[in-house]
Amino acid sequence: MPVFIFTQESNEIFLKTFVIDTLFHNVEKKQTLYSISKIYNVSVEDIKRYNSKIKGSRLSRKMILKIPIKKQVEPEIKFLEKSNDTLDFSVSNLNNIVLNLLDSVVKKKIIKVALLAPFKLDQIELDSVDNSKKFLKNLNLTTISLDFYSGVIMALDKAKEHGLNIELNVLDTKNNLDTISNLLKENKLDEFDFVLGPFIPRNINLVSKKNQDFKTTIVSPLSSKEIEINKNVVQSMPSKVNQRKIMLNYIDSLIEIDSDPCVMIIYDNESLDIKKKLNEKFPYAELINTDENNGFVDPEITDSLLVSTKNNYVFLESENLNTIASVSSLLNSQISDERNIAMMTTFRSDIYENENISFEHLGNLNFTYPSYYFPEYENEEIGVFNNKYLEEFGKRPNKIAIRAHDITLDMVFRIAIKRKFKKSIEIGETGYLQNKFNYSNYNQGFINESVYLIKHEKLNITEIKIKN
């Protein structure tokens, strides 16, 4: 949890924000609480607060203590005092504080987890090596399940390193409603602290309905489509609606900076609603319906509409592969020293990861979009994870494995810290390798509202920080 400390100088009040990191100290011979507190510049009371096993002031040799280290989060926020009881922000809200829970003090060390996934292993001809390899080579529910399972294993291994004892029960749903119903009869959900899955919306809706008499948290891990959020159901992936909401807010900020850009909205019949919302923000935008031309856009039309005297914003609202590939290639060819083009979308589907869509073209167009995950594979933390995963499974992790790792780790530590998921939402926003989580209540269930705003800049990917 972030810690907020107010200080006052004259008529100005400063809000300093801190987060508590913890490190571990091995007690050596003749060390006392006082001497250890001096080493780390923390109070004896704080050390005792984070180590309930300390009785009085006695320490035993080789005892491992958690040491709370307070770190200030930049920037310092200044308020102007308006009256005795009213404060006025001189800076907009704090930048998002994203917490990592791994070194937090835990209250519950034994956690029971169930994974409901459509492995469909009975469809693999196990006596045929060639057929098995062919089946697992292609992307399907089984390969998705196995990738997710591998990420879960990585997360649970890390949780065990931090002193937690995890009991995992894996159940094959076979992507079949009758099978799921039978699994729910044979395995009482209230025996688990939380359940990951099923993956498919219709399947999780079934579990959601049947779970209303239990207190177990049910987590939808991979779908941004709408699900039935009944009691204790968690939609961990931000919905398409929420992702678009973040992007529309960002567009409003662009309008504040430049109220008269040149705007083109390229859409299809599946995206008429968002086309309407964008057109309301840009009443003079040029509208191009790709369904009127078999998914393609005439280059002469775009060339005539783009100008050199203004910023050119092109909104591409389609999930058609041919449309995305052709439009991004076309716009890239029409960039010049005199004419800049920025391409955006209010929802980036997974189709953008197709090899036919040029990463270079997206970078040249400063492609901007909302995303439920951060597509970064190059930082030090992810590098360590990649190496461990490669050693364990013989290949690099994909985004499904990484998401499984992140959502599992987050859920485990939320339960370990607060005992109940419902109480953990007060922790605020948490983040790990590529995913972050910030839940709000919805119909007795919970929705993750954390969304990244991503921008391509040449061959780099950056996050546009969103102020709440």
N, C-alpha and C positions, 0 to 999 in steps of 0.2 A: 504494500500500500504506500502511496506517496504521502509524505509528511509535509504539512504546510505551516510555516512559521511567519507571523507578522512582526515587523519591526517598524517603529515610527521615528521619523526625523522631521521636526517642525510640523508642517501641515501635510507632509507626504508620508504615505504608508507603503512599505515595500513588502511584497509577498515573495518569500524565498521557498522554493519547492525542493524537497529532498526525497530520495528513495533510499531504502535500506538494503544494502547488499550484505551477505554473510560470508565469512570465511571460517575455516576450521583451524583450531590450535591444539596441538598435542601438549598436554601438561608435562613439564619436565620436573626433575627432582628439585625441591626447595622453592618452586614457584608458588605464589599465592594469588588470590583474586586481585589484590592491590597491585602487585608487580605486573600481572598480565594486563590490567586496565591501563597501566602507564605505557606499556609497549604499543598498544593500539589507540591510545588517547580516547578511550570510552569509559563510561562510569561502571563501577562495580555493580550497581543496580541493574544497568542494561544487560550486562553479562548474565546475571542471575535470572533476569526476565526471559532470556532466550535459552536458558539451560535449566529446565525444571528438575533435573536430576541432582543439582547442587543442593545439599542440605546444610543450612547455616553458612559457614565460610570455609568448610573443609573441602579440599581437593585431593584426589588420589592420583598417583603417578600414572601416566599414559592415558588419563582421561581425555576425551576429545571434546572440546568446547566449541560452540558456535559463537562467533564474535560479530555483533552487528556493526556495520560500518555505514555511517550516514554520508551520502553523496548529494551535493546540490545539483539540481537539474537546471540547466540554462534555458531561457534567460530568466533573470530576476524580473518580476512583474511589478510595475509601479502603479499605485492607485492615488488619486487625488481626493483628499478628504473634503466632502461637500457639507456634511453636518455631523453631529455627534453619532448618528446611527446610519448614515447613508454613504456608500462608497461608489465611486464612478471609475470604470475602467479607463485608463489612458492607453492601454494596449488591449487588443481583442483577446479572447480567451487563450488560455495556455495551449502551447503546442501539445499534441497528443503525447502522453507519457505511457510508453509501452513497457510492461513489466515482464520479466522472465521469472517464473516461480520456483526454479529448481533448488535454490538455496533457502527457501522459506522454512519457517518452523512448522512442522507438521503435527497434527493432533491424532491422525488415524494412519496407522502403518500397514494394516492388512486391507487390501482392496480387491474386490471381486469384479471381474469384467467379463462380459459375454460379447462375442463377435458373431453377428448374423450376416453371412455373406453368401452370394450365389456361386459357390465354387463349382458346382455341377461336375464333380470329379467322376461320377458314375458314367459320364458320357465319353471319357477318354479310354481308348483301348490300351490298357496298361501293358498288355502282352506284345504290343507293337511299338518299338522304340521310335521308328520313323513317324508313325501316325501321332504319337504323343508329342514329339518335337514340332510337327507341323501344326498341331492343334494349339500348342502353347506359344508358338511363334507369332500368331495373329492376335490382334487386340480383340478380346471378347470378355464376357463376364467372368470367365475363369481366370484369365490372365490379370484382369483388373483386381479380382479378389486376392490372388496370390501376391501381387504387388502391394496391395493394401496390407495384407497379413504380414509381409516382410517389414513394412514400416512400423506396424504395431509392435512386432518383436524388438525392433531397434529401440523404440520408446520404452518398452517395459524393461529392457536391459539397463537403460540409463536410469530409470526409476529405482531399480534394485541397487545401483551404485550409490544412490542417495538414501539407502536404508529402508526402502519400502518393500513390502512383500506382496507380490501381485499374483492372483489366481486368475488364469485366463481359460475360458470355456469357448471353444470354437464350434459353431453350428452351421451346417451347410443348408441353406434355404432352397437350393436348386432353382431359384427364381420361380417358385411354385407356391401359390396361395395355400393349397391344401397341406403341403409340406410345412409351411410356416405355422399354420394353425396347429398341426400335430406337435411341432417343436415347442410351441407355447404351452401346450398341455403337459408335455413331458418334462419341461424345464421351467420351474416357477421363477418368474421375472423378479419377484421381490427378494430373491436370494442374492441378487447382484447389486453392486453400487451404481453401475451404469451399463447400458447396452449400446454397442456400436453397430449401427445398421438396423434394418436392411439398407441396401443401396438404392433400390428402385422406388420412386415415389408411391406407386400403388401398394408396394409391399410394406413400406414403413407406415402407410395409412392404416393398413390392417393391424399392425402391431400397436399403433397409436390408439386405435379404438379399443382393442382388447386390454390395453394397459391401464385404462382409466381407474380401475379398482386397485391398482398397485401404486407404490411410491417410487419405483425405479425410474431413473432418468433414461430416456430413449434418445439416442443421438443420430440424426440424419447426417452422414459424413460427406457425401459426394454430390448431392443434388442442389442446384440453385432454383429448381422449379418449385412451385408452390406445393406444400404438403399440408395435411390436416394437423394443425398444431393444437393437440389436445393437452390434457394435464401431463406435465413433466416431459413433454416432447421438445427436443432442441433442434432447431435448424441451424447447423454450424456453418453452412456456406451462405454468405449473404445472397439474398434473392436478386433476381434480375431487376425487380422494381427498385430495390434499395441501391443497387449499383448505378442505375440510371439516375436516381435522385442525386447521388454524389456528383455525377458528371454534369447534370443540369445546374447544380449550384456553382460548379466551376465555370460553366459557360456564362452564368450571370456575372461572375467576377471579370471575365474577359470583356463583357459588354461595358462594364464600368470603366475599363481602361480604354477601350476603343468601341465607340457606339455606332460606328459606320464602316464595318468591314465589308468586303465582298464575300458573300456566302452562297454556297451551293449545297443543296441537300439531295443526295443520291439515295434512293430508297426503292423498296419493292412492295408488293401488295401485302406482305406479311408484317410490314413495319409502318402501317398507315397511322397508327396512334402516335408513335414517337415523331413521325414526320410532322404531324399536326402541332405537337408541342414545340418542336424546333421552329416551325414556321411562325408560331405566335411570338417567339423571341426575336425572330428575324423576318419581319413581314415582307421584306423586299428580296428575300432569297430566291435564287433560281431553283426550280424543282425538276428533278429528273427521275422518272419511274423506269427502272431497268426492265421491268416485266413487259414493257411495251416494245422492247428491242432484244428479246431473248437473253436477258441478263447482261447485256453489254452497253457501253456508253460510247457515243460517237466522239472521237477525239477532236473533230473540228468544232463541236459544240462547246466542249470544255475550254479549248484554246481561245475561243471567241469570248467566253464569259470571264475568264481569269484576267486580272488587271495588274499593272505594275505600280499603280499609284496608291494602292491600299493593301491591307492584310487580306490574304485569301484563305478563308476557312471552308474546307470541304467536309461535310458530315456524310459518312458512308454507313447507311443503316440497312445492312443486308447480311444474311448469314449464308449466302450462296458462294461457294468456293470460286467458281468462274468469275463472278462479279467482283469479288474482293481482289483476286489475282490480277485481273485485267485493269481494274480501276487504279489500283496502287501502282501498277507498272506504267499506265498512261499518265497519271499525275506526276510521277517521278521524271518522266521524259519531258514534261512541260515546265519544270523548275528552271530558272535562269538567274543570273546575277541581278537582273532587274525585277524579277517576279518571284516572291516567296509563296509557298503553298504549305498550309498546315492541315493534315488530315486527322479527323477525329471520328470516334463512334461512341454512342452512349452505352453500348454493350458489346464486349469482345467475346465472341464464342470461341470454343476450342478449335474451330475450323482454321483460325489464324495460325495454328501451329503446323499446318500442312506445308510440305516442302515446296509446293508450287508458289507459295507466297514469299516474296523476297524480303528477308530481314533487312537487307541493305536499303531497299526502297522505302520500307517503313521508317528507317532511321533518317533518310534524306527528307522525309515528309514530316518529321517531328510528330509521328503518330502518337496520339494521346487517347487514353481510354481508362475506364474503371476496371478493377480486377479483384477477385477474391484472394489472389495469391500474388507474391512478388517474384517474377521470373528471373531470379538471380542465382547463378551457380558458381560465382567466382570469389565470394568472400571467404575469409579464413574459417569461420564456423562451419559453413557448408562444405568446405574442402575437407575438414576433419571428418565430417559425417560421411561424405562420399567415399573416403578411403576406408572407413570402417565397414561401410555397406559393401564395397567392392570385395573386401577381405572375407566378409561373411557370406555373400551371395554370388560372387563371381561376376558382377556387372554393376554399372552405375545406376543409382536410383532414379526413377522418373518422378514426375510431380505427384503421382498418386501415392507412391511410397513415402515421399516427403510429407505430403498432407496427412497421411495416416500416422506418421511419427508425431507431427505437430499436434493434431487433434487429440491423439491418445495421451501424449505427455501433458497437455493442458488439462484434460479431464481428470487424469490421475491426481495431479497436484492440487486441482481445485477441491477434489473430494478429500485429499489428505490434509489440506489446510483447514477447510471449513466443515468437513464431514458430510455436508449436503450440498449438492450443486446449487440449489436455490439460494443458499447463503453466499455462495462464491461470486455472485454477480456484482457484489459490492466491491470486489477487488479492483474492478475497472478493466482496462484493456491490457491484454497479454499478447506476447509475440514470440515466435521461435524462428525456425529456419526460413520459411517462406510464407507462413500464415499467421494471422493475428485474430484475436477474438475479443469481442466486447458485446455482452449479451444484454438484451432488454426483455422485460416481461411482455408476453402476448398471449391472451386467452389461457392463462394458467401454464403456458409453455414459455419458450424462450427463443429469440431470434438473434443471430450474430449480425451486428451492424457495422463491423469493421471492414472497410473497403480501401484498397490501395488506389491511388490515382497515378497512373504510369505514363511516362513520356519517353519515347525513343529519341535519342540524339546521336545521329550517325550510328556507330556500332555499340553505343552504350545505352543502358536502360536506367532511368532515374525515377525516383518517387517524388511527386509533387505533394508537399506537406499540406494537409488539410487542417484548417483551424475550425474547431467546433464552436 
